[in-house]
Amino acid sequence: MRELLEAVAAGELSPTEAEARLAGYVTTDAGRFDAAREQRRGAPEGILAEGKTPAEVATLATAALDSTGRAVITRVAAADVAAVEAAVDESVELVHDERAGTLVARRADYEPPTLDATAAIVTGGTADAAVAGEAATVLDAMGATVERIDDVGVAHLGRILDHLDALRAADVLVVAAGREGALPTVVAGLVDTPVIGVPVSTGYGHGGDGAAALSGMLQSCTVLSVVNVDAGFVAGTQAGLVARAVSDARGGESDPRDAPDAE
């Protein structure tokens, strides 16, 4: 503790960074940011913008940047992006995926993790792109190589069969589909890698809003894992943990668990 106090006194460490190392989290007026999550869990804390004011989003993003060097924000609106832009200095890199509704901020000195593993994100149709993009954002943040295979729904099986080699080459698959949610079942029957199904709230009428897709994936006769409707962040995180395990087995060097314990 004395070393931390001396580092703060010398200006080598900010009070926010010191708090994160001592408590494992940072307390702000907008809530607490879990700065130790990546060291403890292997995946970064995500800041959900939905339900928060733009000012609260910016406050938590600043806390994330000050304590970890990066902020991963989901379900952002234009006002949230503007608030974060106004709150950080020009040296901070901002990557905004408007369709996915994600914003990633990185300090200039932030060193991202790298994994020796590939995750493929597969979509049934263009309408699934937003949820797939959220999964891609967190997978990229975790250091996996991300490949996209889009618009290969089961209405024409030839579309998915055309990508069979790429599907089998990936270390983990995230498959997003709406309507009846059949695509993950088909894909899982073709590969020997883990498949994570993401039901998407596309479709209408009976079973619309993702209900039929969720039920179909839960009843899959081929083995796959299923997350909640539109839960791209959760699917991406789960896939990232698989990718990290694969990378570890291959002797990957950049593992967040190797970092000093923030707690």
C-alpha positions as CSV (number, residue, x, y, z in Angstrom):
1,M,0.0,0.0,0.0
2,R,2.8,2.4,0.8
3,E,4.2,2.0,-2.7
4,L,0.9,2.9,-4.1
5,L,0.6,6.0,-1.9
6,E,4.1,7.1,-2.9
7,A,3.3,6.6,-6.6
8,V,0.3,8.8,-6.2
9,A,2.2,11.4,-4.3
10,A,4.9,11.4,-7.0
11,G,2.3,11.7,-9.8
12,E,3.2,8.4,-11.3
13,L,-0.2,6.9,-10.5
14,S,-3.6,8.6,-10.5
15,P,-6.0,8.3,-7.5
16,T,-8.4,6.4,-9.8
17,E,-5.7,3.8,-10.7
18,A,-4.7,3.4,-7.1
19,E,-8.3,2.9,-6.0
20,A,-8.8,0.2,-8.7
21,R,-5.7,-1.7,-7.5
22,L,-6.7,-1.5,-3.9
23,A,-10.4,-2.2,-4.2
24,G,-10.7,-3.9,-7.6
25,Y,-13.3,-1.3,-8.6
26,V,-13.7,2.4,-9.0
27,T,-16.5,4.4,-7.5
28,T,-18.1,7.3,-9.4
29,D,-21.2,9.4,-9.2
30,A,-22.6,7.2,-12.0
31,G,-21.9,3.9,-10.3
32,R,-19.0,1.5,-9.8
33,F,-16.7,0.3,-12.6
34,D,-15.2,-3.2,-12.2
35,A,-11.6,-2.4,-13.1
36,A,-10.4,-5.9,-12.1
37,R,-12.8,-7.9,-14.2
38,E,-10.4,-8.6,-17.0
39,Q,-7.8,-9.9,-14.6
40,R,-10.4,-11.9,-12.6
41,R,-12.7,-13.1,-15.3
42,G,-10.6,-12.9,-18.5
43,A,-13.1,-10.5,-20.2
44,P,-13.4,-6.7,-19.9
45,E,-16.2,-5.0,-18.0
46,G,-18.8,-3.7,-20.5
47,I,-20.5,-0.3,-19.8
48,L,-24.2,-0.6,-20.8
49,A,-25.3,2.8,-22.0
50,E,-28.9,1.9,-22.3
51,G,-30.8,3.3,-19.3
52,K,-28.0,5.7,-18.4
53,T,-27.8,9.4,-19.2
54,P,-25.0,10.5,-21.6
55,A,-23.2,12.2,-18.7
56,E,-23.3,8.9,-16.7
57,V,-21.9,7.0,-19.6
58,A,-19.1,9.5,-20.0
59,T,-18.3,9.4,-16.3
60,L,-18.0,5.6,-16.3
61,A,-16.0,5.6,-19.6
62,T,-13.6,8.1,-18.0
63,A,-13.2,5.8,-15.0
64,A,-12.6,2.8,-17.2
65,L,-9.9,4.7,-19.2
66,D,-8.2,6.0,-16.0
67,S,-8.1,2.6,-14.4
68,T,-7.6,0.1,-17.3
69,G,-6.7,2.3,-20.3
70,R,-9.8,1.2,-22.2
71,A,-13.6,1.5,-22.1
72,V,-16.0,-0.9,-23.9
73,I,-19.5,0.6,-24.2
74,T,-22.6,-1.1,-25.6
75,R,-26.0,0.1,-26.7
76,V,-24.9,3.6,-27.3
77,A,-26.9,6.4,-28.8
78,A,-25.5,9.5,-30.6
79,A,-25.7,11.6,-27.5
80,D,-23.7,9.0,-25.5
81,V,-20.9,9.1,-28.2
82,A,-20.9,12.9,-28.1
83,A,-20.6,13.0,-24.3
84,V,-17.7,10.6,-24.3
85,E,-15.9,12.5,-27.0
86,A,-16.3,15.7,-25.0
87,A,-15.1,14.1,-21.8
88,V,-11.8,12.6,-23.1
89,D,-8.7,14.3,-24.5
90,E,-7.7,14.1,-28.1
91,S,-5.1,11.4,-27.5
92,V,-7.8,8.9,-26.8
93,E,-8.8,6.7,-29.7
94,L,-12.5,6.2,-30.2
95,V,-14.0,3.4,-32.4
96,H,-17.7,3.7,-32.9
97,D,-19.8,1.1,-34.7
98,E,-23.0,2.8,-35.3
99,R,-24.9,-0.2,-36.4
100,A,-23.7,-2.4,-33.6
101,G,-24.3,0.4,-31.1
102,T,-20.8,0.0,-29.6
103,L,-18.1,2.5,-28.7
104,V,-14.5,1.5,-27.7
105,A,-12.2,4.1,-26.2
106,R,-8.4,3.4,-25.8
107,R,-5.7,5.5,-24.2
108,A,-2.7,6.1,-26.4
109,D,-0.5,3.9,-24.1
110,Y,-3.0,1.0,-23.9
111,E,-1.6,-2.3,-25.1
112,P,-4.5,-4.6,-26.3
113,P,-4.4,-8.3,-25.6
114,T,-3.8,-10.7,-28.5
115,L,-4.9,-14.3,-28.7
116,D,-3.8,-17.0,-31.0
117,A,-7.3,-18.0,-31.9
118,T,-10.0,-17.2,-34.5
119,A,-13.7,-16.6,-33.8
120,A,-16.1,-16.6,-36.7
121,I,-19.3,-14.7,-36.4
122,V,-22.1,-16.0,-38.7
123,T,-25.4,-14.3,-39.4
124,G,-28.6,-15.7,-41.0
125,G,-29.4,-12.4,-42.6
126,T,-28.6,-8.7,-42.8
127,A,-31.1,-7.9,-40.1
128,D,-28.9,-9.8,-37.6
129,A,-25.9,-7.6,-38.2
130,A,-26.3,-5.3,-35.2
131,V,-26.3,-8.1,-32.7
132,A,-23.4,-9.8,-34.5
133,G,-21.5,-6.5,-34.4
134,E,-21.8,-6.3,-30.7
135,A,-20.3,-9.8,-30.4
136,A,-17.5,-8.8,-32.7
137,T,-16.7,-5.8,-30.6
138,V,-16.1,-7.7,-27.4
139,L,-14.3,-10.5,-29.2
140,D,-11.9,-7.9,-30.8
141,A,-11.5,-6.3,-27.3
142,M,-10.5,-9.7,-25.9
143,G,-7.8,-10.1,-28.6
144,A,-9.3,-12.8,-30.8
145,T,-9.1,-12.7,-34.6
146,V,-12.6,-12.1,-35.8
147,E,-14.0,-13.3,-39.2
148,R,-17.5,-12.5,-40.5
149,I,-19.6,-14.8,-42.5
150,D,-22.8,-12.9,-43.2
151,D,-26.2,-13.6,-44.8
152,V,-26.0,-17.4,-45.0
153,G,-29.5,-18.3,-43.6
154,V,-31.1,-21.7,-44.1
155,A,-33.5,-20.4,-46.8
156,H,-30.8,-21.6,-49.2
157,L,-28.5,-24.2,-47.7
158,G,-26.0,-23.6,-50.5
159,R,-25.0,-20.3,-48.9
160,I,-23.8,-21.8,-45.7
161,L,-22.2,-24.8,-47.4
162,D,-20.1,-22.5,-49.6
163,H,-18.4,-21.4,-46.4
164,L,-17.9,-24.8,-44.8
165,D,-14.1,-24.6,-44.9
166,A,-14.0,-21.3,-43.1
167,L,-16.5,-22.6,-40.5
168,R,-14.4,-25.6,-39.8
169,A,-11.2,-23.6,-39.6
170,A,-12.5,-21.3,-36.8
171,D,-11.8,-22.1,-33.2
172,V,-15.2,-21.0,-32.0
173,L,-18.4,-19.9,-33.8
174,V,-21.0,-17.3,-32.8
175,V,-24.1,-17.9,-34.9
176,A,-26.8,-15.2,-34.9
177,A,-30.3,-15.8,-36.4
178,G,-33.8,-14.5,-36.1
179,R,-37.1,-15.9,-37.4
180,E,-37.2,-19.6,-36.5
181,G,-33.5,-19.6,-35.5
182,A,-32.5,-22.7,-37.5
183,L,-29.1,-21.6,-38.6
184,P,-27.1,-22.5,-35.4
185,T,-28.5,-26.0,-35.4
186,V,-27.4,-26.5,-39.0
187,V,-24.0,-25.1,-38.4
188,A,-23.5,-27.2,-35.3
189,G,-24.2,-30.3,-37.3
190,L,-21.4,-29.5,-39.7
191,V,-18.4,-28.6,-37.5
192,D,-16.4,-30.0,-34.5
193,T,-15.9,-26.6,-32.8
194,P,-18.0,-24.9,-30.1
195,V,-21.1,-23.1,-31.4
196,I,-22.8,-20.4,-29.5
197,G,-26.3,-19.5,-30.8
198,V,-27.7,-16.0,-30.5
199,P,-31.4,-15.6,-31.1
200,V,-32.2,-12.3,-32.7
201,S,-35.4,-10.3,-32.3
202,T,-36.3,-10.3,-36.0
203,G,-39.4,-11.7,-37.4
204,Y,-43.1,-11.0,-36.6
205,G,-46.4,-12.6,-35.8
206,H,-46.4,-15.8,-33.7
207,G,-43.1,-16.3,-32.0
208,G,-41.7,-13.0,-33.2
209,D,-39.3,-10.8,-31.3
210,G,-36.9,-13.7,-30.9
211,A,-39.2,-16.0,-29.0
212,A,-39.3,-18.6,-31.8
213,A,-35.6,-18.4,-32.4
214,L,-34.8,-18.9,-28.8
215,S,-37.1,-21.9,-28.5
216,G,-35.7,-23.4,-31.6
217,M,-32.1,-23.1,-30.4
218,L,-33.0,-24.5,-27.0
219,Q,-34.6,-27.5,-28.7
220,S,-31.7,-28.0,-31.1
221,C,-31.0,-31.7,-31.8
222,T,-27.3,-30.8,-32.5
223,V,-25.2,-29.7,-29.5
224,L,-24.8,-25.9,-29.1
225,S,-24.9,-23.3,-26.4
226,V,-27.5,-20.6,-26.4
227,V,-27.6,-17.1,-24.9
228,N,-30.5,-14.7,-24.4
229,V,-32.3,-12.9,-27.2
230,D,-30.1,-10.2,-28.8
231,A,-27.3,-10.9,-26.2
232,G,-24.4,-10.2,-28.5
233,F,-22.1,-9.1,-25.8
234,V,-22.7,-12.3,-23.8
235,A,-22.1,-14.5,-26.8
236,G,-19.0,-12.6,-27.7
237,T,-17.6,-12.9,-24.2
238,Q,-18.3,-16.6,-24.1
239,A,-16.6,-17.1,-27.4
240,G,-13.7,-15.0,-26.2
241,L,-13.2,-17.2,-23.2
242,V,-13.1,-20.2,-25.5
243,A,-10.7,-18.4,-27.8
244,R,-8.5,-17.6,-24.8
245,A,-8.4,-21.3,-23.7
246,V,-7.4,-22.3,-27.2
247,S,-4.7,-19.6,-27.3
248,D,-3.4,-20.8,-23.9
249,A,-3.2,-24.4,-25.2
250,R,-1.2,-23.1,-28.2
251,G,1.2,-21.2,-26.0
252,G,-0.3,-17.8,-26.5
253,E,1.6,-15.1,-24.6
254,S,-0.9,-12.4,-24.1
255,D,-3.3,-13.5,-21.4
256,P,-5.1,-11.0,-19.2
257,R,-4.7,-13.4,-16.2
258,D,-1.0,-12.9,-16.4
259,A,-1.4,-9.2,-15.5
260,P,-0.8,-8.1,-11.9
261,D,-3.8,-8.7,-9.7
262,A,-5.8,-5.4,-9.6
263,E,-7.3,-6.5,-6.3
